[in-house]
Amino acid sequence: MKELLIEIGVEELPAIPFLKELPNIKAKWQAILSEYRLESEFDFYFTPRRLVFFHKNFSEFQSDTKAEFIGAPRHVAIKDGAFTPAALSFAKKCEISQNELVFKEIDGKDVLFYEKQIKGLPTQNLLGDMIEKFLLSLNFGKSMRWGRGEFEFIRPVRSFLCLFGDKNVEFSKFGIKSEASTYPHRSVGYEKVPVLNASDYFNGAKNRGIILNQDERKSIILEQFKNLEKSGISIEIDPDLLNEVVAITEYPNALLGEFESEFLAVPSEVIITSMKENQRYFPVFKDGKLANKFVVVSNAITDDNTLIIKGNQKVLRARLSDAVFFWQSDLASDFSPEKLKNITYLKELGSMYDKELRELKIAEILAKRYEKALLSEVGADFKDKLKRAVMLSKADLTSAMVYEFTELEGIMGHYYARAKGESEAVVMAIKEQYLPDGEGSAVPSSVFSAVVALANKLDTLVGLFSVGKIPTGTKDPYALRRAANGVIKIATSLNLEFEIDEILGEISSNYAKFDLAVLRNFILDRFYTFFSTNPSIIKSCLNSDEREILRLFENINALDKISNEPSFKENFSTFKRLANIIKDSQITSVDESLIGNEFEKALNDSFKGLKGGDAHSKLSGLFGLKPQIDAFFDNVMINADEPKIKANRIAIIGQIYNEFLKIADIKEISL
């Protein structure tokens, strides 16, 4: 066993595509190791210019293996007591003489068989091919070609370092020969530096301006942030931005810059977005407000950071000057939906203006359901304000600012609406129309905003389904799963009754006809993402007669709680039997004049004595019938000779099942 150090040197890797593939890199190298029978634990490090694998103990040879060869059946391999050409061909393939040919019974047939021991090859003969195969397995979406176009990777490969023990493993891939050397940080030098062994490589990394361990770079950045915050500021740490900065630096250095305070007149979201998206800067706050400062994480190594800070301040100043121009230009323009007629939403569904008109009809339908809450929140003119909010909700799509920063859609609209004197309810509804927009996202802060957000999501769902744009597999280009999740989350978070079938049926008249059951089931399938319980518990409730979101949540939580009680498994077996007995039976009403013994009567009377209440109380009451049901099964012949008696006995237990079905279909539960 020896140490194995591999460094793949590349030109600067683009952070975002690299970070998307990063979770797969270790697994893909591990797969190569398994394929070549060289399994070994390893550490993986990366910087923007290198991918590094280090194995403390790596075998000098592949593990030995066996190869099995199966040939013709005996009656084909031997004719007239002699081996046939088929048998001799098999011997040649196996590199053995005909005297070594043997038969083995496989799947009931006597066939030619040979097992060959394959000696493992020396590791150093394989590493070059393994590294090449690994690089070709990586998927970054787009690749570059270089040289004469014969090589392809996300960025050109510039060096290979492959040390097995103290020796360089020689190979040539991507037009590059492996060498016992590595490139230092560009601020340190442009010529390669020799490397003696793994210890020399790791111990000398910082002297070469390289912090190899990505976790260490992240810790250094966070520590530098803490030091900067000692001046009384706070730095907003976006985890995705932090990971991106870690991926583009080899020797990070957090520096504090500033910009003119007059730029703060622009909405803070614009400044923050410009910093993050264009420059990878971290915004700075003081006393809870955005300050005219920023933090840049430099990758340069220098004793004087003055020029770096000035250069970044100059770049940001230009960006913010553009933002001021967009802001002032938009404020001077009309803020209305008219220009949306020129923006296509989807060919089959018309313009963005058409979408707003459809959303308005949905909002009016929802407003009837939530009228009491809307009156309380907004007042008697809530209908007019609702129309105003919906019709202005997409107006910022025509603004210069949203054209430049598409992620500020809705955010900028609420600023423009406020500047134009719209009511606060309208302003907030525009801002919150896309909420929730992801896992962990907030929901609209009011029922008024929720109606606007629901109208947006429901039009997207019904509209796309009506023209056949239904997600398949993992593909969901229109984010319809997120929209369905949003509908459920809004209803449950704001305690809004939402009867799926009724609302979809009422809405659908404004769209091309399609099978509403497909959309309803699509929405119901999203319930599985909201619970961590046994999926069959969720399925049983979704297969009930209930279609109102709040009650479905109540039913699932109630059944989940009861299913965790110690007595549930024993109770469940009784009710599973009950469900199986009446399966496919026609359930009639109970005729008490046909009840013939005490066990029938006891069960029927106990069922009639059940009281209402919430889902948990109802389920507890139904499961509490277990003793009477067991006694009924033990003492009553359900399949009576008299058809009326048989039908009545099925009706007695059928009414229990039907009551269950209002909450859950117990047949669907599996333990």
N, C-alpha and C positions, 0 to 999 in steps of 0.2 A: 504494500500500500504506500502511495506517495501523495503529496499535495498536488492538486491540479488547479492552476490559475488560468482563467481565460478572460481576456479583455478584447472586446470588439470595438474598435475606434471608428467613429462616424462624424460626419459634419453635424452641426447643431440640429437635434431632433425637434420638430414642432411639438409643443407641449400637449395640445388638446388631443390630436389623434394618438399620440404615444400613451397618454393617460387612459384612453379608452381601451387600449390593448394591454395595458400594464397588468390587470388582474389575470391575464391568460399566460403571461410570459413564463412564470415558474412551472406551470402545468405543462406547457409545451416543451420546455427543456427536459422535464421529468419524463415525458413521453418518448423523447429521443433516447434518453438513457435506458429506458425499458426496452425499446426496440432493439438497441444494440447490446442488450444484456450487460449493462454497466450501471445498474442502479446504485445510487449513492446520495447521501444527504449533502446539501450545498447551501451556501448563502448567495444572495443575489443583490447587487448594488447597481445603481445607475446614476449618471449625470447627463446633461444634454449632449455630451460628446463621447460617451462610452457606456457599454453594457458589460457588467463584470459578473462572472460566476467563479466561486471559490469552493473547492472540495477539500476538506482536510485529509480525507482518506479515500483514495481512488485506486481501483485495481489496475495492475499492469496488464492484465489480460481479460478478455471477455470470459464470462462463465461458459463452461462447456454445455452443449445441448445435444439433443437427439433428433434425428430426422427419420421419419417412417415412410417406407415406400410400399405401396400396395399394387400388385399386378393382376394378371389374368386368373380366372378360376382354374382349378385343377384340370377340368375336362377340356379346357382350351389350351392350357400350358403343356399338357402331355398327350401325345397321340402315339398309339402302338408302342408304348413303353419308352418313348424318347421325348425329350424336350422339343417343343415346337419353336419356330422363329419368334413367336410372341414371348416365350420364356427366355430365349437367348437375348432378345432385345432388352428385356427387363434386367437381366444380369449385367449387360453392358452399361445400362443406365445407372445401376447401383455400383458399378466398378468392382464386380465380384465374378468369380468363375462359376460355371454351371453346377459344379460340385457343391457350391455353397447355397444353392437355391433351396428354400424351404417353403412350406405352406403353413398357413395359420387360419383358423376359423374366425371369420369376421361377419357378423350379422347373418349367421347360419350358413355361410358359404366358405368353402375351402379355397383360399386364394394365395397367390405368391406374396411373400412378405419379407421385408428386410428392414432392420433397424440399424441405423448408422450413427456412430458417435462422432460429433463434430467438435473439434478442439477450438477453444476460443482464440481469436486473433489478438495480436499485441495492440494495446490501447492506442499507442502513438500512431499506428497505421490507420486508425478510424476517426480520430478527433477532427481532422479537417472536413471530412464528409459530414460528420455530425453537426459541426458548427454551421456549415452551409445549409444543411437541411433545416436546422432550427431557424435560421434567418428567413428562409423562404416560406416557413410556416406562419410567420407573423403577418397579421392583417391590419393595415393602417388606413384602409380605404383607398388612398392614392399612393402611388410610388413615383420615384424619379428614375430616369435612365441617365447613364453617364458613360464615359469612355466613348466607344463607337456605338453605343446604344445596346450593347450586349448584356449589361449589368443593370439590375433593377432592385431598388429598395426604397424605403421612405426618404432616405438621404444617402448620398454616396458613402460607401465604406472606405475608410482611409488607412486602417491598420488592423493587424491581428497580433495579439500577444498570447502565446499558449505555452506556459511553463509547466512541465510535468516533472516534479522534483526541482532540480536545478538546471534542467535541460530544456532548450527550446524545441518544441515539436514543429518540424518543418512541413509546411504545406502552402499551396497557393490557391486562393479562392477570390472571386470578384476582381481578378487582376492584381491582387495584393499578396505578397509573400509574408508569412509570419516571421516576426523578429522578436528577440528578447529585449524589447524597448517599448516606451510609451510616450505619448505627447503630453507635455505639461499644460497648465493653464496658459491661455494666450498672453496674459499679462506677464507671465514668467519667461516664456520663450516659444519659438516656433519650431525648434529642432527637437528630434526625439531624444529621450533620455534612456540610457541602458538600465535594465532591471536584472538583478542576479537571481532572485527567487521570490516566492510569495511574501516572505517576511520583509525583504527589501522593498517590494512594491507597496505594501500597506504602511510600513513605517515611514517611508519617504513621501507618501502622498501629499501631506500638507506642505512639505517643502516645495513640492511641485505645484502648489496652489490648488490642490484638489481635495475636497471633502467628499469621499466616496459614498459614505453611508447617507442615504436620502433622509432617514429618520434623524440623523445628527444634524443635517442641514436645516430641517424643520425646527428642531429644538433651538438651534442657534438663532434663527430668525425670530422665534417667539421670545427668546431671552433679550434680543436686541430691541424688540418692541417694548418689553417691560422697562428697559432702561430709558427709552425715549419717553415713555409715559410718566416718568418721574417728574417731568416738567409741568405736569398738571393736565395733560391731554389724554384722550383715550383713542385707541386705534381700532377701527372696525375690522374684525378678522373674518373674512369670507373664506370658509374652508376650501371651496373649489379654487378660489384665487390663490390661496396659500399653497395648495398642491401644485398649481400651475407654476408659481414662482420657484418652488423647490425643484421642479423639473427643468427649469431654464437656467439654473445657477449651479456653478461648481464651487464657488467661494462667496457665499452671500454676505452682503453688507447693507443693512437697513439704514437709510438716510432720510432725514426730515427736510422737506422743501416747503415752500409757501407760494401763494399766488395773491393777486390784488383782491382786497376785501370787497371791491365793488362787484366782482363776479358773483358774490353771494346773493345778489338780487335775482339771479336765475334760480328756479326751483332746485332744491338740493338733490332730487333724484337725477336731474340732468347732469349735474357736476359729478355725482358719484358714479353714474353709468359711464360717463366719458372717461373718468379716471380708470375704472376697472376694465372696461371693454377695449379701450384704445391703447392705454398705456400700462396696464397692470399695476396701477398705484392703489394704495390702501387709503381710504378716506379717514380723516381725523376729526374728532369731535372735542368740544370744550364746553363744559357746563350743559351737556345734553344737546348742544346745537352743532351743526356742521361748521367747522373752523376753516379759515382760508389757508389750510396746510394739507400736506399729503406725505405719504411715506412711499419711497421707491426702494426696492431691494436691488441693489447694484450687483453685477457679477464681476466688476473690475477690481483689481488689486492695486491700490495706490496709497501713498501717504497723505495725499491732498485730495479731498473729495469735493472741493469747491467747484471745479469745472463740471463734475458730474451733476451736482445739484443744480447749477445754473442752466446746464443743457436741458435737463428735465423740466425745469420751471419754464423755460422758453417754449418747449413743445406743448406743455399743458396750457400755457397762456394762449397759444394759437388756437387750440381746441376750444377753450372756453370763450374766446372771441367769436368763434363760429356759433357757439351755443347762444350767446347773447343776441347775435343777429337773427337767428332762427326764432328765438323767443319774442323779440320785439316785432318781427315781421308777422308772426302768427297772431299776436295781440292786436295788430292793426287790421287783420283780415276778419271777414265774417266767420262766425262760428255757427254753422248750420249744416243740415244733412244734405243739402241740394247737390253738392259736388260728388256725393257718394253714388249718384246715378252713373257716374263715369268709371266707377271701380267695380270690376267683376268679382263677385263672391265665388261663384262656381257656374260654369256654362249652363248646367241643367237647372240652376236655381236663381239665375239672374244676378243683379247687382247687389252691392252692399246696402243700397237704399231699399231694395226689395226685401232683403233679409230683415232690415229694421221694421218694415211694415208687417212682416210675419211675426216678428217678436212682439210687436204692439198688440196684435190679436191674442197672442198667448198671454201676455201680461194682463189684458182685460179679462180673460177667462179666469186667471189665477186671482185677480183682484176681487172677484165675486166670492171666492172661497175664503179669502183672508180679509174681507171688508172691515170687520170689527177692529182688527189690529191696525190696519191702514188708517182708519178714522182716528184711532187713538194716537198714532205716531205723527201723522201728517195733517190731519184735519179734513174738513168736508170737501176740499178741492183736490183730494188725493188723485182722482182720475186725471185731471188736467196735468198735474205734476208728473204722474206716471207716464203719460204720453210724451211730455217734454223730456223726461229722463231717457226713455227708450229711443226716441228719435234723435237725440243728441249723443247717444252712447258711442257711436262709431265715428262721430264727426271729426275727431282728431286724426283719423287716418289720412285726411287731406292736408294736414299741417306739415310744415317743413321740419319741425322737430321730430315727429314720429317717423317721417321719411328717413331721417338720419339715424334715429334710435328707435327701432321698431319695438323693442322690449318695453318702451314707455307708453305703449298704447293703453288708453284708459287713464293712466296716471296724468298724462298731459291734458287729456280731455277734461279732467276735473279741475285743473288749474285754469284752463280757458273758460270753463263754465262759470267758475267763481268770479273771474275777472269781468265776465259779461253780465254779472248780477243775477245769476240763477239762484234759486233757493238752495239751502244747505242740503235738503233731502235729495234734490236732483244732483247736486255736486257729488255727494257721497255715493249715490247709486252708480254714477258714471265711473267713479274711481274703483268701486268694488264689483263691477259687473262680471269680471272674470274669476272672482273668488268662488270656491277654493281652486287654486291653480296647481295643486300638487300635494303630495303627501306631507302632512304636517302644516299645511297652509291654513291661514285664518279663513273664516267664513264671513259673509256680509254681516255688518253690524246691526242691521235692522230688517224688519219684514219688508219694508219698502225696497231697500237695496236687494233683498233676497228675491223679490218678485222679478226685478230686472235681470238679475243673474240667472234665475231659473228660466226666464223667457229666452235668454241667450243660449243656454245649454240645451233646452228642449227643442228649439228651432234647429240647432246643429244636429241633434240626434234624429229627430223626425225627418228633417230635410235630407240628410245624407242617406238614411235608410230608405227613404222614398225613391231615391234615384239609384239604389243598388250599391252605394259606397259602404259596404258592411265590412268590418275588420275580419281578417282571416288569419288564423295562427297567431304569430306574434306581431304581425304587421298591423299598424293602426295609424296611418298617415294623418288622419284628421283628429286624432286624440279623442275618439269617441268613448273609449273606456274612462278616460279622465272626466269627460263631461257627465257620464252616467254616475261615476263616483261622486261628482259634485252635487248632482241632484239629491242623492241619498244623504250626503253629509249636511247639506243645507236644511233638508227636512228634519233630520234628527237633531241637529244643533240648535235650530230655532223653534223646535217643537211644532212644526207645521204639518198638519194632516195632509197626506199626499196619496190619494187612491190611484194607483198606477193605471189600471185599465180604464177607469172613468176619464182621467185627464188625457191620456193618450187618445182615447176615442173622440173626445171633444175637440182636441187640437187637430187631429189628422184630416179633417174635412178641407183644410187649406193646402193639402199636398196631394201629389199623385198617389193613387191607391197602392197599398202594399200590405203584407201580412203583419198586422200589429203585434201578433203573438211573438214574432221573431224579435222585435224591439223590446217587448215586455220581458222576455226570457233573457235578453242581453242585459237589461237593467238588473234583473233578479240575480244573475250570475255574479254581479259585482258585490253582492252581499258577502260572499266568501272572503273578500279582502278585508272586511270589517271585524271579523271574529277569528279567534285562534282556537276555537273549540273543535270537537269532532265534526268533520264535514258532513257526516250523515245527519247530525242534529240540525244543521242549517238546511240541508236538502229536505228533511222531513217537514220543516216549517214552510219552506218555499213551495212544497207540493200540497200544502193545505189549501183551504178555500180563501185564505186571507190575501189581499193585495194592497193593503194600506201600509205604507213604509213604517210608521211609528209602531203600529201594532205588530208588524213582522219583527221588528227589533225587540219589542217586549216579549213576544212569543219565543224567539230564539234564546234570549237571556234567561227566561223562565225555565225552558226545557233543559238548557245547559246546566243551570243550577241544580235542578232535580236529578239530572243524569249523574251528577257527582255525589249524590247521597249513597250511603252504603247499601241501602235496600233496593236501589234502582234496578240492578241486574236481575234480582229475583222477581220484582214487579214486572219488569219488561218482558220476561219470558211468558208470563200469563197473557199480557196484552198482545204480544206477537202472535200467540196461538189464537187469540180472539180474532185478530185481523185476518189470519190465514183461513179461519173457518168461514168467515162471511165473504171472503174474496169471490168476486164474480156473482155474488148473490143479489137478488132484487130485494131491497130493504123496504118493507111496508111499515105502517104505523102499528103500534102495539094494541091488540084487542084484549083488554083485561078480563073479559068474560071467558077467554080461552086459556087463561092461566090455570094450570091444573095441579101444581104442588107448591109446597112452602118455599122451595129453593128458587123457583121462578119468581114467586111473589116477593121474596126477600131482595132479590137482585133488582127487580123493577122498582120496588118501593125505595130502595137505597138510592137508585139513580134519580128518581123523582125528587128525593130529598136534598139533592145537591144544591148548594147556593152559588150565586154568581160571584163576582169579584174580578180581580185582575187575572192575568194569564197564569201566574204562579198558583193562585188559590184554586182556579179551575182545574189545573193539572193535578194539584195535590188531591183534590176531591175525587177526580177520576181514578187516579192511581190508588186511592183509598178504597176503591171497590174490589180490590184484589181478593179478599176473603170470600165475598159473596160470589165473585166470578168463578173462583176455584170450586166452591161448593156447587155451583150451577153445573160446571163441567163434570164434576164427580157424580152427580145425582140426577141429572136430566139428560134424557136421550134426545139430542137435537134432531136427528134424522127420524122423526116419528113417522109411523105409517100413514097417519092422517095428514094430508097436505096442509090444511089450515093450521094445525098444531105446529107442524114443522116451520111454516112461514112465520108464525107468531114467536116461536122461540128464537129464530134468526133475527126477528125484529127487536127482541129484548136486548140481545147483545149488539145488534146493528146500530141501535140508537146511541149506545156508548161510543162505538167507533165513529159515528157521524159527529158526535160532540167533540171527540178528539180531533177530528178532521178540521174543525174550525181553527185549531191551533197548529196541529202537526199531523202528518200522515205517518203513524207509527210503523207501518210496513217498511219505510225507508231507513229506519234506524239500524245501524250495525255496530255491534260492540266488539 
